[in-house]
Amino acid sequence: QVQLVESGGGLVQAGGSLRLSCAASGRTFSSYAMGWFRQAPGKEREFLAAISWSGGSTYYADSVKGRFTISRDNAKNTMYLQMNSLKPEDTAVYYCAAVQQSGITTAQALGVLETYEYDYWGQGTQVTVSS
């Protein structure tokens, strides 16, 4: 069992940066692949990025590739999302999630994961980008 808590959201001007954190409880954090998602009002939850248990493989949605960077520190049981060059359309609630399934070690494997395959979710943190 893993509990996830996001932090680091807030209000930022367009072009600015934020770093989100996802703190996990549970001794098996380091064995889970993890991801970041967001959901804007009236829209479906959108995948942003995923990272393997070791941090050695990552996968990004085209909408954030080159602007967002996912990383993790297993010693701190924490995952991060560095967001640069933020745009008003990045405004949303941002969620972190973890996958209990083992063997997800490559970018390709991360890329084919469906949203429903993520087993644990945080409560979300609001990010608002003003124009």
C-alpha positions as CSV (number, residue, x, y, z in Angstrom):
1,Q,0.0,0.0,0.0
2,V,1.3,3.5,-0.9
3,Q,-0.1,6.9,0.1
4,L,0.8,9.8,-2.2
5,V,0.7,13.5,-1.3
6,E,1.4,16.2,-3.9
7,S,2.8,19.7,-3.1
8,G,4.3,22.6,-4.8
9,G,1.4,23.9,-6.8
10,G,0.4,27.6,-6.9
11,L,-0.1,30.6,-9.0
12,V,2.6,31.5,-11.5
13,Q,2.9,33.9,-14.5
14,A,3.2,32.6,-18.0
15,G,6.8,31.7,-18.8
16,G,7.5,30.9,-15.2
17,S,8.5,27.6,-13.5
18,L,7.2,25.4,-10.7
19,R,8.4,22.2,-9.2
20,L,5.9,19.7,-7.9
21,S,6.7,17.1,-5.4
22,C,5.0,13.8,-4.7
23,A,5.8,12.3,-1.3
24,A,5.1,8.7,-0.8
25,S,4.7,6.6,2.3
26,G,5.2,2.9,2.4
27,R,8.4,0.8,2.2
28,T,7.9,-0.3,-1.3
29,F,7.9,3.1,-3.0
30,S,11.2,2.3,-4.8
31,S,9.6,-0.7,-6.6
32,Y,6.8,1.3,-8.3
33,A,6.8,3.0,-11.6
34,M,5.1,6.4,-11.2
35,G,3.5,9.1,-13.2
36,W,2.1,12.6,-13.3
37,F,-1.3,13.6,-14.7
38,R,-3.4,16.7,-14.7
39,Q,-7.0,17.5,-15.1
40,A,-8.4,20.9,-16.1
41,P,-12.1,21.8,-15.5
42,G,-14.4,20.1,-17.9
43,K,-11.6,18.0,-19.4
44,E,-10.5,14.4,-19.0
45,R,-7.5,13.5,-16.9
46,E,-4.4,13.9,-19.1
47,F,-1.2,11.8,-18.8
48,L,2.0,14.0,-18.6
49,A,5.0,11.9,-17.7
50,A,6.1,8.6,-16.2
51,I,9.3,7.2,-14.7
52,S,10.5,3.7,-13.9
53,W,11.2,2.4,-10.4
54,S,14.9,3.2,-10.7
55,G,14.5,6.5,-12.5
56,G,16.5,5.2,-15.4
57,S,13.6,5.4,-17.9
58,T,11.2,8.2,-18.5
59,Y,8.3,8.9,-20.9
60,Y,6.6,12.2,-21.7
61,A,3.4,13.3,-23.5
62,D,4.1,15.4,-26.5
63,S,2.3,18.3,-24.9
64,V,5.0,18.7,-22.2
65,K,8.1,17.2,-23.8
66,G,11.0,19.6,-23.6
67,R,9.2,21.8,-20.9
68,F,8.6,19.3,-18.1
69,T,11.1,16.9,-16.4
70,I,10.1,14.0,-14.2
71,S,12.5,12.6,-11.6
72,R,12.6,10.7,-8.4
73,D,14.7,10.3,-5.3
74,N,14.0,6.8,-3.8
75,A,16.0,7.6,-0.7
76,K,13.5,10.4,0.0
77,N,10.5,8.5,-1.2
78,T,9.7,11.5,-3.4
79,M,9.0,12.1,-7.1
80,Y,9.2,15.5,-8.8
81,L,7.9,17.3,-11.8
82,Q,9.9,20.3,-12.9
83,M,7.7,22.5,-15.0
84,N,9.3,25.3,-17.1
85,S,8.0,27.8,-19.7
86,L,4.5,27.4,-18.2
87,K,1.5,28.4,-20.3
88,P,-2.1,29.4,-19.3
89,E,-3.3,26.1,-20.8
90,D,-1.2,24.3,-18.2
91,T,-3.6,25.4,-15.6
92,A,-5.1,22.3,-13.9
93,V,-5.0,20.1,-10.9
94,Y,-1.9,17.9,-11.0
95,Y,-1.9,14.4,-9.7
96,C,0.8,11.8,-9.0
97,A,0.2,8.1,-9.3
98,A,1.9,4.8,-8.8
99,V,1.8,1.5,-10.6
100,Q,2.0,-1.7,-8.5
101,Q,2.7,-3.9,-11.6
102,S,6.3,-5.1,-11.8
103,G,8.6,-5.1,-14.8
104,I,7.9,-1.7,-16.1
105,T,11.5,-0.7,-16.7
106,T,11.6,0.8,-20.2
107,A,10.3,4.0,-21.8
108,Q,8.2,1.9,-24.1
109,A,6.6,0.0,-21.2
110,L,5.9,3.3,-19.5
111,G,4.4,4.7,-22.7
112,V,1.8,2.0,-23.1
113,L,0.4,2.2,-19.5
114,E,-3.2,3.2,-19.4
115,T,-4.6,5.5,-16.8
116,Y,-6.6,2.8,-15.2
117,E,-3.5,0.7,-14.6
118,Y,-2.2,3.2,-12.0
119,D,-3.1,1.7,-8.7
120,Y,-2.5,4.6,-6.3
121,W,-3.3,8.3,-6.6
122,G,-2.7,11.5,-4.7
123,Q,-5.3,14.1,-3.9
124,G,-3.9,16.6,-6.4
125,T,-2.3,20.1,-6.2
126,Q,-3.7,23.1,-8.1
127,V,-1.4,24.9,-10.6
128,T,-2.7,28.2,-12.1
129,V,-0.8,30.0,-14.8
130,S,-1.8,33.6,-15.4
131,S,-1.4,35.3,-18.8
